Amino acid sequence: MILDNRGLEPPQPMMRTLEALEKMDSNGILTIFNDRRPMFLYEQLDELGFQHRTEPQHDGSFKIEIFR
């Protein structure tokens, strides 16, 4: 599943991401694109037992892959 959060003001990117994670399969991967590094989201993901990988993009945004 891919979720593009670019252009949204906080807390919308985090709220949309957490809602998408509720619908995701246990073996799924959620890929999100954010304008900024989602520091507060990382804390939530750790508490919920998710792992994540962050990759800066050429346009200054961030690609984050979230998985179990």
PDBQT receptor file of N, H, CA, C and O in Angstrom, charges set to zero:
ATOM      1  N   MET A   1       0.854  -1.159   0.000  1.00  0.00    +0.000 N 
ATOM      2  CA  MET A   1       0.000   0.000   0.000  1.00  0.00    +0.000 C 
ATOM      3  C   MET A   1       0.909   1.234   0.000  1.00  0.00    +0.000 C 
ATOM      4  O   MET A   1       1.922   1.262   0.698  1.00  0.00    +0.000 OA
ATOM      5  N   ILE A   2       0.548   2.238  -0.772  1.00  0.00    +0.000 N 
ATOM      6  H   ILE A   2      -0.275   2.216  -1.339  1.00  0.00    +0.000 HD
ATOM      7  CA  ILE A   2       1.313   3.479  -0.863  1.00  0.00    +0.000 C 
ATOM      8  C   ILE A   2       0.413   4.637  -0.451  1.00  0.00    +0.000 C 
ATOM      9  O   ILE A   2      -0.735   4.741  -0.884  1.00  0.00    +0.000 OA
ATOM     10  N   LEU A   3       0.962   5.505   0.396  1.00  0.00    +0.000 N 
ATOM     11  H   LEU A   3       1.895   5.421   0.748  1.00  0.00    +0.000 HD
ATOM     12  CA  LEU A   3       0.214   6.650   0.901  1.00  0.00    +0.000 C 
ATOM     13  C   LEU A   3       1.074   7.896   0.720  1.00  0.00    +0.000 C 
ATOM     14  O   LEU A   3       2.170   7.987   1.273  1.00  0.00    +0.000 OA
ATOM     15  N   ASP A   4       0.574   8.855  -0.055  1.00  0.00    +0.000 N 
ATOM     16  H   ASP A   4      -0.316   8.782  -0.504  1.00  0.00    +0.000 HD
ATOM     17  CA  ASP A   4       1.309  10.091  -0.310  1.00  0.00    +0.000 C 
ATOM     18  C   ASP A   4       0.776  11.188   0.607  1.00  0.00    +0.000 C 
ATOM     19  O   ASP A   4      -0.329  11.694   0.415  1.00  0.00    +0.000 OA
ATOM     20  N   ASN A   5       1.580  11.545   1.608  1.00  0.00    +0.000 N 
ATOM     21  H   ASN A   5       2.478  11.134   1.764  1.00  0.00    +0.000 HD
ATOM     22  CA  ASN A   5       1.194  12.557   2.588  1.00  0.00    +0.000 C 
ATOM     23  C   ASN A   5       1.815  13.922   2.295  1.00  0.00    +0.000 C 
ATOM     24  O   ASN A   5       1.672  14.848   3.094  1.00  0.00    +0.000 OA
ATOM     25  N   ARG A   6       2.497  14.055   1.171  1.00  0.00    +0.000 N 
ATOM     26  H   ARG A   6       2.614  13.303   0.522  1.00  0.00    +0.000 HD
ATOM     27  CA  ARG A   6       3.147  15.330   0.860  1.00  0.00    +0.000 C 
ATOM     28  C   ARG A   6       2.098  16.415   0.673  1.00  0.00    +0.000 C 
ATOM     29  O   ARG A   6       1.032  16.183   0.104  1.00  0.00    +0.000 OA
ATOM     30  N   GLY A   7       2.427  17.614   1.167  1.00  0.00    +0.000 N 
ATOM     31  H   GLY A   7       3.293  17.803   1.629  1.00  0.00    +0.000 HD
ATOM     32  CA  GLY A   7       1.518  18.742   1.046  1.00  0.00    +0.000 C 
ATOM     33  C   GLY A   7       0.529  18.876   2.195  1.00  0.00    +0.000 C 
ATOM     34  O   GLY A   7      -0.201  19.864   2.276  1.00  0.00    +0.000 OA
ATOM     35  N   LEU A   8       0.502  17.888   3.085  1.00  0.00    +0.000 N 
ATOM     36  H   LEU A   8       1.095  17.086   3.020  1.00  0.00    +0.000 HD
ATOM     37  CA  LEU A   8      -0.411  17.932   4.233  1.00  0.00    +0.000 C 
ATOM     38  C   LEU A   8       0.293  18.519   5.450  1.00  0.00    +0.000 C 
ATOM     39  O   LEU A   8       1.487  18.298   5.657  1.00  0.00    +0.000 OA
ATOM     40  N   GLU A   9      -0.454  19.263   6.244  1.00  0.00    +0.000 N 
ATOM     41  H   GLU A   9      -1.423  19.443   6.076  1.00  0.00    +0.000 HD
ATOM     42  CA  GLU A   9       0.089  19.849   7.479  1.00  0.00    +0.000 C 
ATOM     43  C   GLU A   9      -0.099  18.873   8.636  1.00  0.00    +0.000 C 
ATOM     44  O   GLU A   9      -1.091  18.144   8.677  1.00  0.00    +0.000 OA
ATOM     45  N   PRO A  10       0.858  18.853   9.587  1.00  0.00    +0.000 N 
ATOM     46  CA  PRO A  10       0.694  18.022  10.776  1.00  0.00    +0.000 C 
ATOM     47  C   PRO A  10      -0.593  18.399  11.506  1.00  0.00    +0.000 C 
ATOM     48  O   PRO A  10      -0.957  19.575  11.522  1.00  0.00    +0.000 OA
ATOM     49  N   PRO A  11      -1.279  17.458  12.097  1.00  0.00    +0.000 N 
ATOM     50  CA  PRO A  11      -0.928  16.055  12.281  1.00  0.00    +0.000 C 
ATOM     51  C   PRO A  11      -1.510  15.126  11.210  1.00  0.00    +0.000 C 
ATOM     52  O   PRO A  11      -1.499  13.909  11.390  1.00  0.00    +0.000 OA
ATOM     53  N   GLN A  12      -2.011  15.669  10.112  1.00  0.00    +0.000 N 
ATOM     54  H   GLN A  12      -2.020  16.658   9.966  1.00  0.00    +0.000 HD
ATOM     55  CA  GLN A  12      -2.678  14.845   9.101  1.00  0.00    +0.000 C 
ATOM     56  C   GLN A  12      -1.828  13.672   8.586  1.00  0.00    +0.000 C 
ATOM     57  O   GLN A  12      -2.352  12.562   8.486  1.00  0.00    +0.000 OA
ATOM     58  N   PRO A  13      -0.540  13.864   8.255  1.00  0.00    +0.000 N 
ATOM     59  CA  PRO A  13       0.232  12.712   7.768  1.00  0.00    +0.000 C 
ATOM     60  C   PRO A  13       0.281  11.559   8.768  1.00  0.00    +0.000 C 
ATOM     61  O   PRO A  13       0.154  10.397   8.384  1.00  0.00    +0.000 OA
ATOM     62  N   MET A  14       0.466  11.880  10.052  1.00  0.00    +0.000 N 
ATOM     63  H   MET A  14       0.569  12.824  10.364  1.00  0.00    +0.000 HD
ATOM     64  CA  MET A  14       0.533  10.820  11.057  1.00  0.00    +0.000 C 
ATOM     65  C   MET A  14      -0.824  10.143  11.230  1.00  0.00    +0.000 C 
ATOM     66  O   MET A  14      -0.898   8.920  11.342  1.00  0.00    +0.000 OA
ATOM     67  N   MET A  15      -1.882  10.923  11.251  1.00  0.00    +0.000 N 
ATOM     68  H   MET A  15      -1.822  11.917  11.160  1.00  0.00    +0.000 HD
ATOM     69  CA  MET A  15      -3.222  10.348  11.418  1.00  0.00    +0.000 C 
ATOM     70  C   MET A  15      -3.564   9.432  10.239  1.00  0.00    +0.000 C 
ATOM     71  O   MET A  15      -4.076   8.330  10.440  1.00  0.00    +0.000 OA
ATOM     72  N   ARG A  16      -3.286   9.878   9.024  1.00  0.00    +0.000 N 
ATOM     73  H   ARG A  16      -2.870  10.772   8.861  1.00  0.00    +0.000 HD
ATOM     74  CA  ARG A  16      -3.571   9.052   7.837  1.00  0.00    +0.000 C 
ATOM     75  C   ARG A  16      -2.748   7.765   7.860  1.00  0.00    +0.000 C 
ATOM     76  O   ARG A  16      -3.241   6.697   7.499  1.00  0.00    +0.000 OA
ATOM     77  N   THR A  17      -1.499   7.879   8.285  1.00  0.00    +0.000 N 
ATOM     78  H   THR A  17      -1.098   8.747   8.579  1.00  0.00    +0.000 HD
ATOM     79  CA  THR A  17      -0.621   6.704   8.331  1.00  0.00    +0.000 C 
ATOM     80  C   THR A  17      -1.119   5.699   9.352  1.00  0.00    +0.000 C 
ATOM     81  O   THR A  17      -1.191   4.507   9.052  1.00  0.00    +0.000 OA
ATOM     82  N   LEU A  18      -1.464   6.147  10.547  1.00  0.00    +0.000 N 
ATOM     83  H   LEU A  18      -1.406   7.116  10.790  1.00  0.00    +0.000 HD
ATOM     84  CA  LEU A  18      -1.939   5.229  11.587  1.00  0.00    +0.000 C 
ATOM     85  C   LEU A  18      -3.254   4.569  11.178  1.00  0.00    +0.000 C 
ATOM     86  O   LEU A  18      -3.472   3.396  11.480  1.00  0.00    +0.000 OA
ATOM     87  N   GLU A  19      -4.134   5.308  10.494  1.00  0.00    +0.000 N 
ATOM     88  H   GLU A  19      -3.957   6.261  10.249  1.00  0.00    +0.000 HD
ATOM     89  CA  GLU A  19      -5.381   4.714   9.999  1.00  0.00    +0.000 C 
ATOM     90  C   GLU A  19      -5.092   3.633   8.957  1.00  0.00    +0.000 C 
ATOM     91  O   GLU A  19      -5.733   2.582   8.963  1.00  0.00    +0.000 OA
ATOM     92  N   ALA A  20      -4.142   3.880   8.072  1.00  0.00    +0.000 N 
ATOM     93  H   ALA A  20      -3.621   4.734   8.067  1.00  0.00    +0.000 HD
ATOM     94  CA  ALA A  20      -3.791   2.894   7.047  1.00  0.00    +0.000 C 
ATOM     95  C   ALA A  20      -3.185   1.645   7.676  1.00  0.00    +0.000 C 
ATOM     96  O   ALA A  20      -3.423   0.535   7.199  1.00  0.00    +0.000 OA
ATOM     97  N   LEU A  21      -2.407   1.813   8.735  1.00  0.00    +0.000 N 
ATOM     98  H   LEU A  21      -2.213   2.714   9.122  1.00  0.00    +0.000 HD
ATOM     99  CA  LEU A  21      -1.793   0.654   9.403  1.00  0.00    +0.000 C 
ATOM    100  C   LEU A  21      -2.844  -0.250  10.029  1.00  0.00    +0.000 C 
ATOM    101  O   LEU A  21      -2.651  -1.463  10.104  1.00  0.00    +0.000 OA
ATOM    102  N   GLU A  22      -3.950   0.325  10.478  1.00  0.00    +0.000 N 
ATOM    103  H   GLU A  22      -4.107   1.311  10.418  1.00  0.00    +0.000 HD
ATOM    104  CA  GLU A  22      -5.023  -0.487  11.064  1.00  0.00    +0.000 C 
ATOM    105  C   GLU A  22      -5.630  -1.425  10.027  1.00  0.00    +0.000 C 
ATOM    106  O   GLU A  22      -6.131  -2.493  10.380  1.00  0.00    +0.000 OA
ATOM    107  N   LYS A  23      -5.590  -1.043   8.756  1.00  0.00    +0.000 N 
ATOM    108  H   LYS A  23      -5.183  -0.176   8.470  1.00  0.00    +0.000 HD
ATOM    109  CA  LYS A  23      -6.190  -1.837   7.679  1.00  0.00    +0.000 C 
ATOM    110  C   LYS A  23      -5.190  -2.776   7.006  1.00  0.00    +0.000 C 
ATOM    111  O   LYS A  23      -5.577  -3.614   6.191  1.00  0.00    +0.000 OA
ATOM    112  N   MET A  24      -3.923  -2.640   7.340  1.00  0.00    +0.000 N 
ATOM    113  H   MET A  24      -3.610  -1.960   8.002  1.00  0.00    +0.000 HD
ATOM    114  CA  MET A  24      -2.876  -3.391   6.660  1.00  0.00    +0.000 C 
ATOM    115  C   MET A  24      -2.779  -4.832   7.151  1.00  0.00    +0.000 C 
ATOM    116  O   MET A  24      -2.953  -5.100   8.340  1.00  0.00    +0.000 OA
ATOM    117  N   ASP A  25      -2.501  -5.755   6.235  1.00  0.00    +0.000 N 
ATOM    118  H   ASP A  25      -2.359  -5.537   5.269  1.00  0.00    +0.000 HD
ATOM    119  CA  ASP A  25      -2.252  -7.151   6.591  1.00  0.00    +0.000 C 
ATOM    120  C   ASP A  25      -1.012  -7.246   7.472  1.00  0.00    +0.000 C 
ATOM    121  O   ASP A  25      -0.152  -6.366   7.433  1.00  0.00    +0.000 OA
ATOM    122  N   SER A  26      -0.919  -8.297   8.257  1.00  0.00    +0.000 N 
ATOM    123  H   SER A  26      -1.618  -9.011   8.289  1.00  0.00    +0.000 HD
ATOM    124  CA  SER A  26       0.237  -8.471   9.138  1.00  0.00    +0.000 C 
ATOM    125  C   SER A  26       1.534  -8.657   8.348  1.00  0.00    +0.000 C 
ATOM    126  O   SER A  26       2.614  -8.360   8.860  1.00  0.00    +0.000 OA
ATOM    127  N   ASN A  27       1.440  -9.144   7.109  1.00  0.00    +0.000 N 
ATOM    128  H   ASN A  27       0.563  -9.385   6.694  1.00  0.00    +0.000 HD
ATOM    129  CA  ASN A  27       2.624  -9.327   6.274  1.00  0.00    +0.000 C 
ATOM    130  C   ASN A  27       2.830  -8.181   5.293  1.00  0.00    +0.000 C 
ATOM    131  O   ASN A  27       3.748  -8.224   4.474  1.00  0.00    +0.000 OA
ATOM    132  N   GLY A  28       1.990  -7.163   5.367  1.00  0.00    +0.000 N 
ATOM    133  H   GLY A  28       1.244  -7.128   6.032  1.00  0.00    +0.000 HD
ATOM    134  CA  GLY A  28       2.033  -6.069   4.405  1.00  0.00    +0.000 C 
ATOM    135  C   GLY A  28       3.126  -5.058   4.691  1.00  0.00    +0.000 C 
ATOM    136  O   GLY A  28       3.734  -5.042   5.761  1.00  0.00    +0.000 OA
ATOM    137  N   ILE A  29       3.351  -4.221   3.701  1.00  0.00    +0.000 N 
ATOM    138  H   ILE A  29       2.857  -4.234   2.831  1.00  0.00    +0.000 HD
ATOM    139  CA  ILE A  29       4.279  -3.104   3.831  1.00  0.00    +0.000 C 
ATOM    140  C   ILE A  29       3.521  -1.844   3.425  1.00  0.00    +0.000 C 
ATOM    141  O   ILE A  29       2.908  -1.790   2.359  1.00  0.00    +0.000 OA
ATOM    142  N   LEU A  30       3.571  -0.843   4.282  1.00  0.00    +0.000 N 
ATOM    143  H   LEU A  30       4.068  -0.887   5.148  1.00  0.00    +0.000 HD
ATOM    144  CA  LEU A  30       2.983   0.456   3.969  1.00  0.00    +0.000 C 
ATOM    145  C   LEU A  30       4.131   1.388   3.614  1.00  0.00    +0.000 C 
ATOM    146  O   LEU A  30       5.057   1.570   4.405  1.00  0.00    +0.000 OA
ATOM    147  N   THR A  31       4.072   1.974   2.435  1.00  0.00    +0.000 N 
ATOM    148  H   THR A  31       3.320   1.827   1.793  1.00  0.00    +0.000 HD
ATOM    149  CA  THR A  31       5.068   2.949   1.999  1.00  0.00    +0.000 C 
ATOM    150  C   THR A  31       4.408   4.316   2.017  1.00  0.00    +0.000 C 
ATOM    151  O   THR A  31       3.381   4.535   1.374  1.00  0.00    +0.000 OA
ATOM    152  N   ILE A  32       5.012   5.231   2.763  1.00  0.00    +0.000 N 
ATOM    153  H   ILE A  32       5.846   5.053   3.285  1.00  0.00    +0.000 HD
ATOM    154  CA  ILE A  32       4.462   6.590   2.814  1.00  0.00    +0.000 C 
ATOM    155  C   ILE A  32       5.509   7.581   2.302  1.00  0.00    +0.000 C 
ATOM    156  O   ILE A  32       6.713   7.337   2.379  1.00  0.00    +0.000 OA
ATOM    157  N   PHE A  33       5.020   8.691   1.783  1.00  0.00    +0.000 N 
ATOM    158  H   PHE A  33       4.041   8.889   1.720  1.00  0.00    +0.000 HD
ATOM    159  CA  PHE A  33       5.881   9.795   1.363  1.00  0.00    +0.000 C 
ATOM    160  C   PHE A  33       5.458  11.015   2.161  1.00  0.00    +0.000 C 
ATOM    161  O   PHE A  33       4.290  11.405   2.145  1.00  0.00    +0.000 OA
ATOM    162  N   ASN A  34       6.417  11.616   2.861  1.00  0.00    +0.000 N 
ATOM    163  H   ASN A  34       7.366  11.300   2.873  1.00  0.00    +0.000 HD
ATOM    164  CA  ASN A  34       6.157  12.788   3.707  1.00  0.00    +0.000 C 
ATOM    165  C   ASN A  34       7.086  13.927   3.310  1.00  0.00    +0.000 C 
ATOM    166  O   ASN A  34       8.183  13.698   2.800  1.00  0.00    +0.000 OA
ATOM    167  N   ASP A  35       6.638  15.150   3.547  1.00  0.00    +0.000 N 
ATOM    168  H   ASP A  35       5.747  15.336   3.961  1.00  0.00    +0.000 HD
ATOM    169  CA  ASP A  35       7.482  16.316   3.304  1.00  0.00    +0.000 C 
ATOM    170  C   ASP A  35       8.635  16.404   4.297  1.00  0.00    +0.000 C 
ATOM    171  O   ASP A  35       9.707  16.914   3.970  1.00  0.00    +0.000 OA
ATOM    172  N   ARG A  36       8.413  15.906   5.504  1.00  0.00    +0.000 N 
ATOM    173  H   ARG A  36       7.542  15.492   5.770  1.00  0.00    +0.000 HD
ATOM    174  CA  ARG A  36       9.441  15.962   6.536  1.00  0.00    +0.000 C 
ATOM    175  C   ARG A  36       9.601  14.597   7.195  1.00  0.00    +0.000 C 
ATOM    176  O   ARG A  36       8.730  13.733   7.089  1.00  0.00    +0.000 OA
ATOM    177  N   ARG A  37      10.714  14.424   7.866  1.00  0.00    +0.000 N 
ATOM    178  H   ARG A  37      11.421  15.126   7.952  1.00  0.00    +0.000 HD
ATOM    179  CA  ARG A  37      10.963  13.171   8.594  1.00  0.00    +0.000 C 
ATOM    180  C   ARG A  37       9.954  13.080   9.746  1.00  0.00    +0.000 C 
ATOM    181  O   ARG A  37       9.875  14.004  10.556  1.00  0.00    +0.000 OA
ATOM    182  N   PRO A  38       9.182  11.991   9.837  1.00  0.00    +0.000 N 
ATOM    183  CA  PRO A  38       8.092  11.896  10.828  1.00  0.00    +0.000 C 
ATOM    184  C   PRO A  38       8.560  11.424  12.205  1.00  0.00    +0.000 C 
ATOM    185  O   PRO A  38       8.297  10.289  12.601  1.00  0.00    +0.000 OA
ATOM    186  N   MET A  39       9.249  12.297  12.923  1.00  0.00    +0.000 N 
ATOM    187  H   MET A  39       9.463  13.219  12.600  1.00  0.00    +0.000 HD
ATOM    188  CA  MET A  39       9.847  11.920  14.208  1.00  0.00    +0.000 C 
ATOM    189  C   MET A  39       8.827  11.392  15.221  1.00  0.00    +0.000 C 
ATOM    190  O   MET A  39       9.097  10.402  15.902  1.00  0.00    +0.000 OA
ATOM    191  N   PHE A  40       7.664  12.032  15.333  1.00  0.00    +0.000 N 
ATOM    192  H   PHE A  40       7.444  12.836  14.781  1.00  0.00    +0.000 HD
ATOM    193  CA  PHE A  40       6.653  11.568  16.294  1.00  0.00    +0.000 C 
ATOM    194  C   PHE A  40       6.024  10.253  15.854  1.00  0.00    +0.000 C 
ATOM    195  O   PHE A  40       5.617   9.449  16.693  1.00  0.00    +0.000 OA
ATOM    196  N   LEU A  41       5.942  10.029  14.557  1.00  0.00    +0.000 N 
ATOM    197  H   LEU A  41       6.273  10.681  13.875  1.00  0.00    +0.000 HD
ATOM    198  CA  LEU A  41       5.407   8.764  14.050  1.00  0.00    +0.000 C 
ATOM    199  C   LEU A  41       6.317   7.605  14.422  1.00  0.00    +0.000 C 
ATOM    200  O   LEU A  41       5.836   6.523  14.758  1.00  0.00    +0.000 OA
ATOM    201  N   TYR A  42       7.628   7.819  14.366  1.00  0.00    +0.000 N 
ATOM    202  H   TYR A  42       8.018   8.698  14.093  1.00  0.00    +0.000 HD
ATOM    203  CA  TYR A  42       8.560   6.738  14.714  1.00  0.00    +0.000 C 
ATOM    204  C   TYR A  42       8.290   6.210  16.118  1.00  0.00    +0.000 C 
ATOM    205  O   TYR A  42       8.322   5.001  16.343  1.00  0.00    +0.000 OA
ATOM    206  N   GLU A  43       8.026   7.109  17.061  1.00  0.00    +0.000 N 
ATOM    207  H   GLU A  43       8.001   8.092  16.878  1.00  0.00    +0.000 HD
ATOM    208  CA  GLU A  43       7.730   6.683  18.436  1.00  0.00    +0.000 C 
ATOM    209  C   GLU A  43       6.477   5.815  18.479  1.00  0.00    +0.000 C 
ATOM    210  O   GLU A  43       6.453   4.794  19.165  1.00  0.00    +0.000 OA
ATOM    211  N   GLN A  44       5.436   6.216  17.751  1.00  0.00    +0.000 N 
ATOM    212  H   GLN A  44       5.455   7.046  17.194  1.00  0.00    +0.000 HD
ATOM    213  CA  GLN A  44       4.189   5.448  17.703  1.00  0.00    +0.000 C 
ATOM    214  C   GLN A  44       4.433   4.069  17.075  1.00  0.00    +0.000 C 
ATOM    215  O   GLN A  44       3.932   3.059  17.569  1.00  0.00    +0.000 OA
ATOM    216  N   LEU A  45       5.197   4.039  15.997  1.00  0.00    +0.000 N 
ATOM    217  H   LEU A  45       5.604   4.860  15.595  1.00  0.00    +0.000 HD
ATOM    218  CA  LEU A  45       5.473   2.764  15.326  1.00  0.00    +0.000 C 
ATOM    219  C   LEU A  45       6.206   1.809  16.247  1.00  0.00    +0.000 C 
ATOM    220  O   LEU A  45       5.884   0.622  16.293  1.00  0.00    +0.000 OA
ATOM    221  N   ASP A  46       7.188   2.315  16.983  1.00  0.00    +0.000 N 
ATOM    222  H   ASP A  46       7.449   3.280  16.946  1.00  0.00    +0.000 HD
ATOM    223  CA  ASP A  46       7.926   1.476  17.927  1.00  0.00    +0.000 C 
ATOM    224  C   ASP A  46       6.997   0.907  18.989  1.00  0.00    +0.000 C 
ATOM    225  O   ASP A  46       7.085  -0.274  19.325  1.00  0.00    +0.000 OA
ATOM    226  N   GLU A  47       6.108   1.740  19.517  1.00  0.00    +0.000 N 
ATOM    227  H   GLU A  47       6.037   2.699  19.244  1.00  0.00    +0.000 HD
ATOM    228  CA  GLU A  47       5.162   1.284  20.547  1.00  0.00    +0.000 C 
ATOM    229  C   GLU A  47       4.200   0.231  20.009  1.00  0.00    +0.000 C 
ATOM    230  O   GLU A  47       3.786  -0.667  20.743  1.00  0.00    +0.000 OA
ATOM    231  N   LEU A  48       3.838   0.341  18.713  1.00  0.00    +0.000 N 
ATOM    232  H   LEU A  48       4.174   1.071  18.117  1.00  0.00    +0.000 HD
ATOM    233  CA  LEU A  48       2.895  -0.595  18.093  1.00  0.00    +0.000 C 
ATOM    234  C   LEU A  48       3.577  -1.843  17.537  1.00  0.00    +0.000 C 
ATOM    235  O   LEU A  48       2.901  -2.734  17.022  1.00  0.00    +0.000 OA
ATOM    236  N   GLY A  49       4.889  -1.922  17.630  1.00  0.00    +0.000 N 
ATOM    237  H   GLY A  49       5.439  -1.198  18.048  1.00  0.00    +0.000 HD
ATOM    238  CA  GLY A  49       5.614  -3.110  17.185  1.00  0.00    +0.000 C 
ATOM    239  C   GLY A  49       5.948  -3.128  15.703  1.00  0.00    +0.000 C 
ATOM    240  O   GLY A  49       6.203  -4.194  15.143  1.00  0.00    +0.000 OA
ATOM    241  N   PHE A  50       5.951  -1.972  15.061  1.00  0.00    +0.000 N 
ATOM    242  H   PHE A  50       5.743  -1.106  15.516  1.00  0.00    +0.000 HD
ATOM    243  CA  PHE A  50       6.305  -1.897  13.647  1.00  0.00    +0.000 C 
ATOM    244  C   PHE A  50       7.769  -1.520  13.487  1.00  0.00    +0.000 C 
ATOM    245  O   PHE A  50       8.345  -0.837  14.333  1.00  0.00    +0.000 OA
ATOM    246  N   GLN A  51       8.356  -1.971  12.400  1.00  0.00    +0.000 N 
ATOM    247  H   GLN A  51       7.888  -2.526  11.712  1.00  0.00    +0.000 HD
ATOM    248  CA  GLN A  51       9.694  -1.563  12.006  1.00  0.00    +0.000 C 
ATOM    249  C   GLN A  51       9.547  -0.560  10.876  1.00  0.00    +0.000 C 
ATOM    250  O   GLN A  51       8.500  -0.486  10.233  1.00  0.00    +0.000 OA
ATOM    251  N   HIS A  52      10.590   0.206  10.638  1.00  0.00    +0.000 N 
ATOM    252  H   HIS A  52      11.441   0.147  11.161  1.00  0.00    +0.000 HD
ATOM    253  CA  HIS A  52      10.506   1.216   9.578  1.00  0.00    +0.000 C 
ATOM    254  C   HIS A  52      11.884   1.494   8.997  1.00  0.00    +0.000 C 
ATOM    255  O   HIS A  52      12.907   1.372   9.670  1.00  0.00    +0.000 OA
ATOM    256  N   ARG A  53      11.872   1.871   7.729  1.00  0.00    +0.000 N 
ATOM    257  H   ARG A  53      11.040   1.971   7.183  1.00  0.00    +0.000 HD
ATOM    258  CA  ARG A  53      13.066   2.288   6.997  1.00  0.00    +0.000 C 
ATOM    259  C   ARG A  53      12.773   3.633   6.360  1.00  0.00    +0.000 C 
ATOM    260  O   ARG A  53      11.723   3.810   5.741  1.00  0.00    +0.000 OA
ATOM    261  N   THR A  54      13.680   4.576   6.503  1.00  0.00    +0.000 N 
ATOM    262  H   THR A  54      14.532   4.432   7.005  1.00  0.00    +0.000 HD
ATOM    263  CA  THR A  54      13.478   5.914   5.937  1.00  0.00    +0.000 C 
ATOM    264  C   THR A  54      14.546   6.191   4.895  1.00  0.00    +0.000 C 
ATOM    265  O   THR A  54      15.731   5.940   5.113  1.00  0.00    +0.000 OA
ATOM    266  N   GLU A  55      14.105   6.712   3.761  1.00  0.00    +0.000 N 
ATOM    267  H   GLU A  55      13.142   6.915   3.585  1.00  0.00    +0.000 HD
ATOM    268  CA  GLU A  55      15.013   7.025   2.663  1.00  0.00    +0.000 C 
ATOM    269  C   GLU A  55      14.728   8.442   2.162  1.00  0.00    +0.000 C 
ATOM    270  O   GLU A  55      13.647   8.705   1.636  1.00  0.00    +0.000 OA
ATOM    271  N   PRO A  56      15.701   9.365   2.324  1.00  0.00    +0.000 N 
ATOM    272  CA  PRO A  56      15.508  10.717   1.785  1.00  0.00    +0.000 C 
ATOM    273  C   PRO A  56      15.357  10.667   0.265  1.00  0.00    +0.000 C 
ATOM    274  O   PRO A  56      16.021   9.874  -0.402  1.00  0.00    +0.000 OA
ATOM    275  N   GLN A  57      14.490  11.509  -0.276  1.00  0.00    +0.000 N 
ATOM    276  H   GLN A  57      13.951  12.154   0.266  1.00  0.00    +0.000 HD
ATOM    277  CA  GLN A  57      14.255  11.565  -1.715  1.00  0.00    +0.000 C 
ATOM    278  C   GLN A  57      14.934  12.799  -2.305  1.00  0.00    +0.000 C 
ATOM    279  O   GLN A  57      15.257  13.743  -1.584  1.00  0.00    +0.000 OA
ATOM    280  N   HIS A  58      15.147  12.782  -3.612  1.00  0.00    +0.000 N 
ATOM    281  H   HIS A  58      14.885  12.015  -4.197  1.00  0.00    +0.000 HD
ATOM    282  CA  HIS A  58      15.842  13.874  -4.292  1.00  0.00    +0.000 C 
ATOM    283  C   HIS A  58      15.101  15.206  -4.176  1.00  0.00    +0.000 C 
ATOM    284  O   HIS A  58      15.723  16.267  -4.234  1.00  0.00    +0.000 OA
ATOM    285  N   ASP A  59      13.780  15.158  -4.012  1.00  0.00    +0.000 N 
ATOM    286  H   ASP A  59      13.275  14.296  -3.965  1.00  0.00    +0.000 HD
ATOM    287  CA  ASP A  59      12.998  16.400  -3.924  1.00  0.00    +0.000 C 
ATOM    288  C   ASP A  59      12.918  16.954  -2.502  1.00  0.00    +0.000 C 
ATOM    289  O   ASP A  59      12.216  17.937  -2.260  1.00  0.00    +0.000 OA
ATOM    290  N   GLY A  60      13.633  16.330  -1.558  1.00  0.00    +0.000 N 
ATOM    291  H   GLY A  60      14.203  15.532  -1.754  1.00  0.00    +0.000 HD
ATOM    292  CA  GLY A  60      13.626  16.794  -0.173  1.00  0.00    +0.000 C 
ATOM    293  C   GLY A  60      12.604  16.099   0.704  1.00  0.00    +0.000 C 
ATOM    294  O   GLY A  60      12.597  16.295   1.919  1.00  0.00    +0.000 OA
ATOM    295  N   SER A  61      11.740  15.290   0.109  1.00  0.00    +0.000 N 
ATOM    296  H   SER A  61      11.746  15.131  -0.878  1.00  0.00    +0.000 HD
ATOM    297  CA  SER A  61      10.751  14.539   0.890  1.00  0.00    +0.000 C 
ATOM    298  C   SER A  61      11.398  13.253   1.417  1.00  0.00    +0.000 C 
ATOM    299  O   SER A  61      12.578  12.993   1.181  1.00  0.00    +0.000 OA
ATOM    300  N   PHE A  62      10.604  12.460   2.131  1.00  0.00    +0.000 N 
ATOM    301  H   PHE A  62       9.645  12.671   2.323  1.00  0.00    +0.000 HD
ATOM    302  CA  PHE A  62      11.095  11.212   2.712  1.00  0.00    +0.000 C 
ATOM    303  C   PHE A  62      10.162  10.066   2.358  1.00  0.00    +0.000 C 
ATOM    304  O   PHE A  62       8.939  10.198   2.412  1.00  0.00    +0.000 OA
ATOM    305  N   LYS A  63      10.761   8.945   1.995  1.00  0.00    +0.000 N 
ATOM    306  H   LYS A  63      11.754   8.838   1.951  1.00  0.00    +0.000 HD
ATOM    307  CA  LYS A  63      10.025   7.702   1.741  1.00  0.00    +0.000 C 
ATOM    308  C   LYS A  63      10.234   6.821   2.976  1.00  0.00    +0.000 C 
ATOM    309  O   LYS A  63      11.368   6.547   3.370  1.00  0.00    +0.000 OA
ATOM    310  N   ILE A  64       9.127   6.383   3.577  1.00  0.00    +0.000 N 
ATOM    311  H   ILE A  64       8.207   6.605   3.257  1.00  0.00    +0.000 HD
ATOM    312  CA  ILE A  64       9.207   5.549   4.772  1.00  0.00    +0.000 C 
ATOM    313  C   ILE A  64       8.467   4.248   4.506  1.00  0.00    +0.000 C 
ATOM    314  O   ILE A  64       7.288   4.261   4.154  1.00  0.00    +0.000 OA
ATOM    315  N   GLU A  65       9.150   3.135   4.673  1.00  0.00    +0.000 N 
ATOM    316  H   GLU A  65      10.108   3.124   4.959  1.00  0.00    +0.000 HD
ATOM    317  CA  GLU A  65       8.524   1.818   4.551  1.00  0.00    +0.000 C 
ATOM    318  C   GLU A  65       8.264   1.298   5.949  1.00  0.00    +0.000 C 
ATOM    319  O   GLU A  65       9.160   1.277   6.792  1.00  0.00    +0.000 OA
ATOM    320  N   ILE A  66       7.025   0.875   6.193  1.00  0.00    +0.000 N 
ATOM    321  H   ILE A  66       6.297   0.892   5.508  1.00  0.00    +0.000 HD
ATOM    322  CA  ILE A  66       6.605   0.418   7.516  1.00  0.00    +0.000 C 
ATOM    323  C   ILE A  66       6.141  -1.021   7.399  1.00  0.00    +0.000 C 
ATOM    324  O   ILE A  66       5.349  -1.358   6.519  1.00  0.00    +0.000 OA
ATOM    325  N   PHE A  67       6.641  -1.873   8.296  1.00  0.00    +0.000 N 
ATOM    326  H   PHE A  67       7.284  -1.599   9.011  1.00  0.00    +0.000 HD
ATOM    327  CA  PHE A  67       6.333  -3.306   8.237  1.00  0.00    +0.000 C 
ATOM    328  C   PHE A  67       6.495  -3.909   9.616  1.00  0.00    +0.000 C 
ATOM    329  O   PHE A  67       7.030  -3.276  10.526  1.00  0.00    +0.000 OA
ATOM    330  N   ARG A  68       6.024  -5.155   9.764  1.00  0.00    +0.000 N 
ATOM    331  H   ARG A  68       5.590  -5.670   9.025  1.00  0.00    +0.000 HD
ATOM    332  CA  ARG A  68       6.157  -5.861  11.057  1.00  0.00    +0.000 C 
ATOM    333  C   ARG A  68       7.463  -6.605  11.100  1.00  0.00    +0.000 C 
ATOM    334  O   ARG A  68       7.768  -7.261  12.096  1.00  0.00    +0.000 OA
TER     335      ARG A  68
